């Protein structure tokens, strides 16, 4: 399973995502923070089956890495909460995920692509 979300980059041009200085890095981070809801939606899609609540999502500003002219990678830190009153269960754990930001010039959009997590095949009876 690998989830993705489409986002808009208002402060960036779609021809490249090159981080050449602190100003361009700040612009990318500002655009990512404007799209924090989409990042949260991406994370929720990974934890939907286990009914985990995703909250306190933070972009690690120091993790922004250039992969190519059209790709950047960054890390988000977040918490997953589980609550079940019947089982008297209320837990919280810290998690993190590397996310790729990729510009699709042909479609005129940017994609957030989460980590690939292989799905387990069903057990045979």
N, C-alpha and C positions, 0 to 999 in steps of 0.2 A: 504494500500500500504506500502510495506517495501522493500526498494532497497538494493542491495548488489553489491560489486565489488570484484574481485579476485586480490590479490597482492602477490608479492614476498618479502620474508623477507631474505635478504642476510646476515645480521649480527646476526640473531637469529637461534637457533636450532628448529626443528619442534616438538620436544618431549615435550616442555613446554614453557610457556611465563612468568615464575615466575620472578617477580621483587624483587630481594633480597637486592640490594644496589643501590647507585646512578649510578654506572657504568652500571648495567643492564638496569636501567631506561633510561640512556642516549643513550644506544644502540637501545632500542625500539623507542625512539623519533627520532633518526637519520634515522631509517628505515621508519618510518611514513613520515618524511619530504622528503625522497627520492621518496615516493609514493604519493606526494601531488597532482599530476595530477589525479590519481585514486580517491582521496578524492573529488576533485573538480567535477569529472564526476559523482560521487555518489550524490553530492548536486544538480548538474544541473538536474539530473533525477527527483528530487522532485519539481523543479520549472519550468519544461519544459512547462507544460500546460499554465501557466500564462505568459510565455515568459519572465521570469525574467532572467537577466544576473547575474551570480554568480561571484564575484571577491573578492580580498583581503582576501583570506582564510588563517586563522592563527590557528595553533594547540595550545590549551591552555596547556602548559607544566605542570602546577600544577594540571591538572584534571585527570591525568593518574591513574586509579584505578584497582586493581587486583580483578577480579570476580571469577576466578578459575585458575587452572594450564594452561588451554587452552584459557582463555578469559580475555581480558582487556577491559576497557572502557575509552574513552577520549572524550573531548569536542572540537569542532571546532567553531570558531567565523568567520563570513563572512558577506559580504554585498550583497544585492540583488538590482539591478538597473532595472528600467523600463523606456523605452524611446519610445515615440510615437510622431513623429513630427506633424502629422495631428491633434492630440488632444492637442498639446502643453503640453505634459506630459513628465517630466524628473524627476523621483524620485529615492531616494536611501534609503534603510533601513538596519539596522543592525539586524542580526539573529544569532542563534547558534543551534547546534545540537549535541546530544550525539551519539557517534558511538562506536560500539562494534568491537573489533578485535578478531577473533576466528581462532585458528589453527585447520585445518581439517587434522588429521594425515593420515587417509585412502587415501585421495586424494592428500596428499603432497602439500597443498596450505594453504594460509591464506585468510580469508574473512573479508571485511569491511562490517558491517551490520548497516544500518541507522535506525532511529527511525520508529516505526510503526505509521502510520497516517491513520486512517480509511477513506475510500472513501465514499463520499455521494452518496446515491442511486438517480437515476433520479426521478424528480417529475412526478407524474401521471397527465395525461391531463384530 
